[in-house]
Structures are given as structure tokens and as C-alpha cells.
Amino acid sequence: MWLCVGVFCFGSAVIASAEESLSSSQRSEIEQLIEEYLISHPEVILESVQNYRERQETERIERGVSELKARMVDLERDPETPVAGNPDGDITLVEFFDYNCGYCKIALTTIRELLEEDPGVRLVLKEFPILSEGSEYAARAALAAGVQGRYFEFHSSLMEIRGQISEQAVLEVAAQVGLDVAKLKKDMEAESIISQLESNRELARSLNINGTPTFVIRDQIIPGAVDAKALRELIREIRIND
């Protein structure tokens, strides 16, 4: 398939560039020479395809970095987004997560350790419920808990729930951490909270983030549960280069 495409495209380009000066027999000879060469050297086609794919990937990454820089304020400084750790820290780490995501639950331990050992880290928590209706309910409840000043405590407790999160489990955790459950349920319906979740989804789409957890630090997007050692090393390198 690729051979046919290569022969056609390459041969057509050569012939088209000199179409008026070539006779029919000359065009046929050129086509035959090209075909014979490509049959004898199929690696030319493979190299061409590989180079094309590499250029596409490079362009995709460059577009992503450009979009990331353009959305940095939305990522790091949205006043409606919960922040943990040091609000004035020199390193901002953004996490997109879902309460029904097993890897997000694993990542919580890494994040807690990082915040405890590094007072310069500012954690921005982007609620990104994509896995189930229970995820959506939990995300709205977490943002509503922020109205009562208990966001991170409630967030951490939700992440510690084993298995799928249900509405009942969310409300039970709310009571356990001392939230006013009636107020929580009312605040969950606020337009500002629903709008916040939609803004997070739009931001994720613009950055081609479609899974959880996903971490963003400076101009790097890191999908999956990040290794604690690798994260510490990345932060160390950023500080050295600042």
C-alpha cells in the first residue's frame, strides 16, 4: 500500500514539474525507473513514512506546549480552583483527577508526602469527573465542601474510599469530617460549581488531557500516577534552572 502511494506521489511530482517538455514515452520511462528504484530500496518508503510521523508528533507537541503556555493562568491561577500546600509556593503542581480513579487514589500518598516534605509546593486541584455519575456527584460535593472551608480534608477522605463512590458514601464522608450536610447538598447545586466543572473539562480538552490522573508542572504534562522520586527530581531540576 505504502509502495503504491510512494510511487504514485513521487512519480507524479516529477512528471508534473516537467509535463510540457516530456513525451509520453519519456514519462513512462521515468515512472518505470522510480518504481524499480523503490522496489529495490523499500527502506526509502519506510524512512519517509517515519520522518512524516516524527514531524507530525513534533508539531503536536509544539502545539500542546503553545496551548499550555496560553492557558497557564487558567491552569495555575483560577481563583475558583482549590489550592493545597503553600499558596505562595515557588513550584505549582496541577492535578486533574477523578474520585473513582484507582491511580488517583494511589497518587494521593505521593502528593501528601510531597506537601509534607516540601514547603515550597503549591498544589492546584482540578476536579475532572469523567468516569461515572458518582464521580460527578463527588466532585460537586468536594467543591461545595470548600464553601465550608473543608475542601482538602474532604477531598482526601473521598480518595480513601475503596471501590466505586456512591452518593450515599459521599454524604457519609461529609458527616464524618464534620460538614453541614444539608448546606453541602444545597451548595452542590450552585451554578458556580457546575460552571467550574465545565471550565475544567474545557481546559482539559484544550490541552488534550483525557485521562486521570494527569499532572501539569510548568510546560510539562505528565499522564498517570507519577512516581514520587521522579517528581522530586523534576522539581529539583526546575528550581536549578529558575
C-alpha positions as CSV (number, residue, x, y, z in Angstrom):
1,M,0.0,0.0,0.0
2,W,2.7,2.5,1.0
3,L,4.8,1.5,-2.0
4,C,1.9,2.3,-4.4
5,V,1.3,5.6,-2.7
6,G,5.0,6.5,-2.7
7,V,5.4,5.6,-6.4
8,F,2.3,7.5,-7.4
9,C,3.1,10.6,-5.3
10,F,6.8,10.8,-6.2
11,G,6.4,9.9,-9.8
12,S,3.5,12.3,-10.2
13,A,5.5,15.2,-8.7
14,V,8.5,14.6,-11.0
15,I,6.3,14.3,-14.1
16,A,4.1,17.2,-13.2
17,S,7.1,19.5,-12.9
18,A,8.2,18.9,-16.5
19,E,4.9,17.7,-18.0
20,E,5.0,20.0,-21.0
21,S,8.6,19.0,-22.0
22,L,8.2,15.2,-21.7
23,S,6.8,12.9,-24.2
24,S,4.6,10.0,-23.3
25,S,7.4,7.5,-23.6
26,Q,9.7,9.6,-21.5
27,R,7.1,9.9,-18.8
28,S,6.7,6.1,-18.9
29,E,10.4,5.6,-18.6
30,I,10.7,7.9,-15.6
31,E,7.8,6.1,-13.9
32,Q,9.4,2.7,-14.5
33,L,12.8,4.0,-13.1
34,I,11.1,5.3,-10.0
35,E,9.2,2.1,-9.4
36,E,12.2,-0.1,-10.0
37,Y,14.3,2.0,-7.5
38,L,11.6,1.9,-4.8
39,I,11.2,-1.8,-5.3
40,S,14.9,-2.3,-4.8
41,H,15.1,0.2,-1.9
42,P,11.9,-0.2,0.1
43,E,13.6,1.4,3.1
44,V,13.2,4.8,1.4
45,I,9.4,4.5,1.8
46,L,9.7,3.4,5.4
47,E,12.1,6.2,6.2
48,S,9.8,8.7,4.5
49,V,6.8,7.5,6.5
50,Q,8.8,7.5,9.7
51,N,10.0,11.1,9.1
52,Y,6.5,12.2,8.4
53,R,5.2,10.7,11.6
54,E,8.0,12.2,13.6
55,R,7.2,15.7,12.1
56,Q,3.6,15.2,13.0
57,E,4.4,14.3,16.6
58,T,6.8,17.2,16.9
59,E,4.2,19.6,15.6
60,R,1.6,18.1,18.0
61,I,3.9,18.6,21.0
62,E,4.8,22.1,19.9
63,R,1.1,23.0,19.6
64,G,0.5,21.4,23.0
65,V,3.3,23.5,24.6
66,S,2.0,26.6,23.0
67,E,-1.6,26.0,24.2
68,L,-0.2,25.2,27.6
69,K,1.5,28.5,27.9
70,A,-1.6,30.3,26.6
71,R,-3.7,28.6,29.3
72,M,-1.3,28.9,32.2
73,V,-3.4,31.4,34.1
74,D,-6.4,29.2,33.9
75,L,-4.3,26.2,35.0
76,E,-2.5,27.8,37.9
77,R,-4.3,30.9,39.0
78,D,-8.0,30.4,38.6
79,P,-9.4,31.9,41.9
80,E,-12.3,29.3,41.9
81,T,-9.9,26.3,41.9
82,P,-8.9,24.8,45.3
83,V,-5.3,25.0,46.3
84,A,-3.4,22.9,48.9
85,G,0.1,23.2,50.2
86,N,1.8,26.6,50.2
87,P,-0.4,29.1,48.4
88,D,2.7,31.2,47.8
89,G,5.0,28.3,46.8
90,D,7.6,28.7,44.1
91,I,6.5,25.4,42.4
92,T,2.9,24.9,41.2
93,L,1.7,21.4,40.5
94,V,-1.7,21.0,38.9
95,E,-3.6,17.7,39.2
96,F,-6.6,16.6,37.1
97,F,-8.3,13.8,38.9
98,D,-11.5,11.7,39.4
99,Y,-12.6,10.2,42.7
100,N,-13.4,6.9,41.1
101,C,-9.9,6.7,39.6
102,G,-7.8,4.0,41.2
103,Y,-4.5,5.6,40.2
104,C,-5.6,8.9,41.6
105,K,-6.1,7.2,44.9
106,I,-2.6,5.8,44.7
107,A,-1.2,9.2,43.8
108,L,-2.7,10.8,46.9
109,T,0.0,9.2,49.0
110,T,2.7,10.7,46.8
111,I,1.1,14.1,46.9
112,R,0.7,14.1,50.7
113,E,4.3,13.1,51.2
114,L,5.4,15.8,48.8
115,L,3.4,18.5,50.5
116,E,4.8,17.5,53.9
117,E,8.4,17.4,52.9
118,D,8.5,20.4,50.5
119,P,7.0,23.6,51.9
120,G,7.6,25.3,48.5
121,V,5.0,23.3,46.6
122,R,1.6,24.8,45.7
123,L,-0.9,22.1,44.6
124,V,-3.8,23.1,42.3
125,L,-6.6,20.6,42.3
126,K,-8.7,20.4,39.1
127,E,-11.9,18.3,39.7
128,F,-12.2,16.3,36.4
129,P,-15.1,13.8,36.8
130,I,-15.1,11.6,33.7
131,L,-15.6,8.1,34.9
132,S,-19.2,7.9,36.3
133,E,-22.2,9.8,37.6
134,G,-20.8,9.1,41.1
135,S,-17.6,10.9,40.1
136,E,-19.7,14.0,39.1
137,Y,-21.6,13.9,42.4
138,A,-18.4,13.6,44.4
139,A,-16.7,16.5,42.5
140,R,-19.6,18.8,43.2
141,A,-19.7,17.8,46.8
142,A,-16.0,18.4,47.2
143,L,-16.2,21.9,45.7
144,A,-19.2,22.6,48.0
145,A,-17.1,21.5,50.9
146,G,-14.8,24.3,50.0
147,V,-17.6,26.8,50.8
148,Q,-17.3,25.5,54.4
149,G,-13.5,25.7,54.4
150,R,-13.0,21.9,54.5
151,Y,-12.1,21.1,50.9
152,F,-8.8,19.3,51.2
153,E,-9.8,17.2,54.2
154,F,-13.0,16.1,52.4
155,H,-11.1,15.6,49.2
156,S,-8.5,13.3,50.9
157,S,-11.3,11.3,52.7
158,L,-13.1,10.7,49.4
159,M,-9.9,9.5,47.8
160,E,-9.6,6.9,50.6
161,I,-12.9,5.3,49.8
162,R,-12.4,1.8,48.4
163,G,-14.3,0.8,45.3
164,Q,-16.8,2.9,43.4
165,I,-18.0,6.1,45.1
166,S,-21.8,6.4,45.5
167,E,-23.9,9.4,46.6
168,Q,-24.5,7.7,50.0
169,A,-20.8,7.2,50.5
170,V,-20.1,10.9,49.7
171,L,-22.7,12.1,52.2
172,E,-21.4,9.7,54.9
173,V,-17.9,11.0,54.5
174,A,-19.2,14.6,54.6
175,A,-20.8,13.9,58.0
176,Q,-17.7,12.1,59.3
177,V,-15.5,15.1,58.5
178,G,-17.9,17.5,60.3
179,L,-19.6,19.2,57.3
180,D,-23.1,20.6,57.5
181,V,-24.6,18.0,55.1
182,A,-27.8,20.0,54.5
183,K,-25.8,23.0,53.4
184,L,-23.4,20.9,51.4
185,K,-26.3,19.4,49.4
186,K,-27.7,22.9,48.7
187,D,-24.3,24.4,47.7
188,M,-23.7,21.5,45.4
189,E,-26.4,22.8,43.1
190,A,-24.9,26.3,42.8
191,E,-24.3,27.4,39.2
192,S,-20.8,28.5,40.1
193,I,-19.9,24.9,41.0
194,I,-21.4,23.4,37.9
195,S,-19.7,26.1,35.8
196,Q,-16.3,25.3,37.5
197,L,-16.5,21.6,36.4
198,E,-17.4,22.6,32.9
199,S,-14.4,25.0,32.8
200,N,-12.2,22.2,34.0
201,R,-13.4,19.9,31.2
202,E,-12.9,22.6,28.6
203,L,-9.4,23.3,29.9
204,A,-8.6,19.6,29.7
205,R,-9.9,19.3,26.2
206,S,-7.8,22.3,25.0
207,L,-4.7,20.5,26.4
208,N,-5.6,17.1,25.1
209,I,-5.9,15.7,28.6
210,N,-8.4,12.8,28.5
211,G,-7.4,10.6,31.5
212,T,-6.7,10.8,35.2
213,P,-4.6,11.4,37.0
214,T,-2.8,13.9,34.8
215,F,-0.3,16.3,36.3
216,V,0.9,19.6,34.8
217,I,4.1,21.3,36.0
218,R,5.4,24.3,34.1
219,D,5.4,23.3,30.4
220,Q,5.2,19.5,31.1
221,I,2.0,17.4,31.0
222,I,2.5,14.1,32.9
223,P,-0.2,11.5,32.5
224,G,-0.7,8.7,35.0
225,A,0.3,8.1,38.6
226,V,3.6,9.9,39.0
227,D,6.5,8.3,40.7
228,A,7.5,10.2,43.9
229,K,11.2,10.1,43.2
230,A,10.8,11.2,39.6
231,L,8.5,14.1,40.8
232,R,11.0,15.3,43.4
233,E,13.8,15.2,40.8
234,L,11.7,17.2,38.3
235,I,11.0,19.8,40.9
236,R,14.7,19.9,41.8
237,E,15.7,20.5,38.2
238,I,13.1,23.2,37.8
239,R,14.5,25.1,40.8
240,I,18.0,24.8,39.5
241,N,17.0,26.2,36.1
242,D,14.9,29.1,37.6
